[in-house]
Amino acid sequence: MNATIRHITVDCAGEPYELARFWSALLGRPVSDEDEPGDSEVLVEDPADGPGLLFVRVPEGKTVKNRLHLDLQPTGRTRAQEVERALALGARQLADHTLPDGRGWITMADPEGNEFCVERGEQG
């Protein structure tokens, strides 16, 4: 038998519930009904039974670049539209690695500074 990825865990120095709400809105996935503001662990569920995103409060802040990050591909919108949506939700843009032919990605950070990339979407 093999192991299954149950959660992708993200450490956060602030409020796990608030960071989970950001990712819930960005990914269109629900925050677990069992979690509430003030909890030290908050889960963003995957309705398709894939791994959830688990946000866990830790005492130390982020100090270096993440060794692991998520690459997002927009569905039903362009990369530029997805970047604008992420910015409106509280993300920051860190770098634009878009190539002249449209390939590439844009590196962003969530409200706690965790990096993620937005790749070209289905519509460009």
Phi and psi in degrees as a GROMACS rama.xvg file:
@    title "Ramachandran Plot"
@    xaxis  label "Phi"
@    yaxis  label "Psi"
@TYPE xy
-106.755  161.084  ASN-2
-80.0075  154.604  ALA-3
-118.833  139.953  THR-4
-75.8183  115.184  ILE-5
-91.1562  -46.0254  ARG-6
-136.875  150.595  HIS-7
-105.916  115.967  ILE-8
-98.7519  134.101  THR-9
-120.145  121.133  VAL-10
-73.6317  143.28  ASP-11
-144.444  138.655  CYS-12
-85.1789  -22.8512  ALA-13
-91.8539  -141.193  GLY-14
-88.7223  113.93  GLU-15
-56.1059  -36.7403  PRO-16
-63.2867  -41.9561  TYR-17
-67.4156  -40.9784  GLU-18
-67.5156  -38.4677  LEU-19
-62.6908  -37.8013  ALA-20
-64.1107  -39.5556  ARG-21
-57.7456  -52.3884  PHE-22
-67.5542  -33.9034  TRP-23
-60.5173  -45.8388  SER-24
-68.1052  -41.2232  ALA-25
-65.6064  -41.9867  LEU-26
-94.4301  -10.1543  LEU-27
68.146  34.4212  GLY-28
-117.391  148.562  ARG-29
-81.4748  148.136  PRO-30
-76.1683  139.664  VAL-31
-55.5117  138.996  SER-32
-63.6387  -19.2193  ASP-33
-81.8098  -11.0508  GLU-34
-103.96  151.487  ASP-35
-149.965  165.595  GLU-36
-53.5967  139.12  PRO-37
95.2738  -15.7271  GLY-38
-65.4899  148.869  ASP-39
-84.9859  -13.596  SER-40
-136.821  132.74  GLU-41
-137.264  132.992  VAL-42
-107.351  131.359  LEU-43
-99.7413  116.487  VAL-44
-83.7054  155.905  GLU-45
-106.817  110.102  ASP-46
-60.3164  -19.1761  PRO-47
-90.5557  13.448  ALA-48
66.7658  22.2166  ASP-49
-82.7147  -175.348  GLY-50
-65.5901  141.907  PRO-51
-87.0632  166.084  GLY-52
-100.951  119.262  LEU-53
-108.611  120.842  LEU-54
-103.235  122.882  PHE-55
-124.115  129.202  VAL-56
-71.1139  132.301  ARG-57
-128.596  157.967  VAL-58
-75.007  -23.0503  PRO-59
-103.108  151.232  GLU-60
-85.6204  168.628  GLY-61
-72.4444  133.342  LYS-62
-122.976  -20.2514  THR-63
-135.685  172.381  VAL-64
-60.0482  142.008  LYS-65
-61.9631  142.682  ASN-66
-85.5178  -17.0152  ARG-67
-135.982  137.303  LEU-68
-146.655  166.406  HIS-69
-95.6831  138.469  LEU-70
-105.919  120.383  ASP-71
-103.787  137.556  LEU-72
-114.937  116.553  GLN-73
-62.0176  145.89  PRO-74
-115.773  123.32  THR-75
76.9873  12.5772  GLY-76
-154.38  166.672  ARG-77
-82.6566  167.559  THR-78
-59.3547  -44.6387  ARG-79
-61.0131  -40.5073  ALA-80
-65.1513  -39.8124  GLN-81
-67.4175  -39.1011  GLU-82
-62.6546  -45.0103  VAL-83
-61.0187  -40.6614  GLU-84
-64.177  -43.7982  ARG-85
-63.4639  -40.9413  ALA-86
-61.5191  -41.5066  LEU-87
-65.4593  -27.5093  ALA-88
-82.7853  -10.8668  LEU-89
120.108  4.30543  GLY-90
-76.8004  165.991  ALA-91
-122.226  143.847  ARG-92
-87.983  130.867  GLN-93
-102.985  -41.9555  LEU-94
-159.446  147.782  ALA-95
-110.826  114.79  ASP-96
-111.631  30.5435  HIS-97
-74.7495  131.691  THR-98
-91.3805  158.885  LEU-99
-54.5569  -30.4106  PRO-100
-84.4982  2.93199  ASP-101
97.2176  -15.0879  GLY-102
-70.7314  178.039  ARG-103
104.633  -162.213  GLY-104
-157.062  168.421  TRP-105
-120.143  125.037  ILE-106
-86.788  131.514  THR-107
-131.285  171.685  MET-108
-133.309  140.634  ALA-109
-75.2738  178.219  ASP-110
-58.1982  -19.3561  PRO-111
-98.4757  0.464738  GLU-112
94.7123  5.40274  GLY-113
-74.3618  126.102  ASN-114
-74.0434  148.585  GLU-115
-152.406  159.615  PHE-116
-118.299  146.703  CYS-117
-112.274  116.786  VAL-118
-91.6457  177.165  GLU-119
-62.2192  136.9  ARG-120
-88.7878  -179.898  GLY-121
-58.8217  -29.8169  GLU-122
-103.111  11.5078  GLN-123
